[in-house]
């Protein structure tokens, strides 16, 4: 279980997050919605251990982020908004390169299968020649090399075609339901949030997204 208790984050005098609390269990897919600047990316950065806690507690299976930060980081996969891959490398070269930096070790055959599972078949092609959807898939595949238990995705399908969005969503759903991963997902695409997520959290206090989703019969929790 991932447990977040009363976390707060300021940038200067501005409170970006204020008294945020929620719990997620293995197999849960949680959606984060809210306007730009509401704090979604900040929350993911804190959950990924990239941004330190200012106030509050976070624990995973009873292990505190404070005293087990480096250990827990090995169980987290983080996909930022920006695509962070080597454009001049092939898909294969990218996967091998990042595998060498990873905590979890995989053979080249396993790396290729990870890409194939995401419908990323262009193993030998240079990344610079790939479509936006294929680059997004590679970005996600790299974050999964070490087989993390918690997967954090910040707008992972922005700007890509519907087919790629559906393939990515289906793959993430299988990871959660068949392998018990905890997935936290931000998106401005409400159809994507509704189809993928078991629970939805609205952050930032803007009622627009909450009302929009509730009009579609979804329960939305305010953070």
Buried (B, 14 or more C-beta within 10 A) or exposed (E): EBBBEEBBBEEEEEEBBBEBEBEBEBBBBBBBBBBEEBBBBBBBBBBBBEBEBEEBBBBBEEBBBEEBBEEBBEBBBBBBBEBEBBEEBBBBBBBBBBBEEBEEEBEEEBBBEBBEBBBBEBBEEBBEEBEBBBBBBBBBBBBBBBBBBBBBBBBBBBEBEEEBBBBBBBBBBEBBEEEEBBBBBBBBBBEBBBEBBBBBBBBBEEEEBBEBBBEEEBEBEEB
